[in-house]
Amino acid sequence: MMQGSDPARPEVDPMVLDAVKTVRDRFGAVGLRHLVTLARDELARVEQAEAQLGSIDQTDPVVEPTAGPLDVADTQAWLAYTEQDPEEGEQGRS
């Protein structure tokens, strides 16, 4: 089996070329047909997931902090949310 890149397909990663050649050499045309079918199914799933992520990024507004003054409860909630220890912050300032 030939390892490495294919001069006719320089844009294809050598690992992908090796995988295709391995399937071809071991299973022949039937294996390649199965590989193509599986690849199409996987491509459809990935494209659907990318489209969903793209729509989420465009529809969700960015949460801005409140304009009013923060109180102790806000600070405690933030520390709990970020799991920070207030003592660590004071030690770092010394």
FINUTI-827868 format. One record per residue (C-alpha): residue number from 1; y, z, x. Coordinates in steps of 0.5 Angstrom, whole numbers, plus 500, padded with zeros to 3 digits. Layout:
N
REC; n; north; up; east
REC; NUM; Y; Z; X
...
//
This chain:
94
REC; n; north; up; east
REC; 1; 500; 500; 500
REC; 2; 507; 498; 503
REC; 3; 512; 504; 503
REC; 4; 519; 504; 503
REC; 5; 524; 500; 500
REC; 6; 523; 493; 498
REC; 7; 528; 488; 501
REC; 8; 528; 484; 494
REC; 9; 531; 490; 490
REC; 10; 535; 494; 495
REC; 11; 538; 498; 489
REC; 12; 532; 501; 487
REC; 13; 530; 508; 490
REC; 14; 524; 507; 495
REC; 15; 520; 513; 491
REC; 16; 521; 509; 485
REC; 17; 518; 503; 488
REC; 18; 512; 507; 491
REC; 19; 511; 510; 484
REC; 20; 510; 503; 481
REC; 21; 506; 500; 487
REC; 22; 501; 506; 487
REC; 23; 500; 505; 479
REC; 24; 499; 498; 480
REC; 25; 494; 499; 486
REC; 26; 490; 504; 482
REC; 27; 490; 501; 475
REC; 28; 493; 494; 475
REC; 29; 496; 491; 470
REC; 30; 494; 496; 464
REC; 31; 497; 502; 468
REC; 32; 503; 498; 469
REC; 33; 504; 497; 462
REC; 34; 503; 504; 460
REC; 35; 508; 506; 465
REC; 36; 513; 501; 462
REC; 37; 511; 504; 455
REC; 38; 512; 511; 458
REC; 39; 519; 509; 461
REC; 40; 522; 506; 455
REC; 41; 520; 512; 451
REC; 42; 523; 517; 456
REC; 43; 529; 512; 457
REC; 44; 530; 513; 449
REC; 45; 530; 520; 450
REC; 46; 535; 521; 456
REC; 47; 540; 516; 452
REC; 48; 539; 520; 446
REC; 49; 540; 527; 450
REC; 50; 546; 524; 454
REC; 51; 549; 521; 447
REC; 52; 549; 528; 444
REC; 53; 552; 531; 450
REC; 54; 558; 526; 450
REC; 55; 559; 528; 443
REC; 56; 559; 535; 444
REC; 57; 564; 534; 450
REC; 58; 569; 530; 446
REC; 59; 569; 535; 439
REC; 60; 569; 542; 442
REC; 61; 576; 544; 443
REC; 62; 577; 548; 449
REC; 63; 578; 556; 447
REC; 64; 585; 558; 450
REC; 65; 586; 565; 451
REC; 66; 590; 569; 446
REC; 67; 598; 569; 447
REC; 68; 599; 576; 445
REC; 69; 598; 582; 450
REC; 70; 591; 584; 452
REC; 71; 589; 591; 450
REC; 72; 583; 596; 453
REC; 73; 578; 593; 448
REC; 74; 579; 586; 450
REC; 75; 578; 588; 458
REC; 76; 572; 592; 456
REC; 77; 569; 586; 452
REC; 78; 571; 581; 458
REC; 79; 568; 585; 463
REC; 80; 561; 586; 459
REC; 81; 561; 579; 457
REC; 82; 562; 577; 465
REC; 83; 557; 583; 467
REC; 84; 562; 585; 472
REC; 85; 563; 593; 474
REC; 86; 570; 595; 474
REC; 87; 569; 599; 480
REC; 88; 567; 593; 484
REC; 89; 574; 590; 483
REC; 90; 578; 596; 485
REC; 91; 573; 597; 491
REC; 92; 575; 590; 493
REC; 93; 582; 591; 493
REC; 94; 582; 597; 498
//
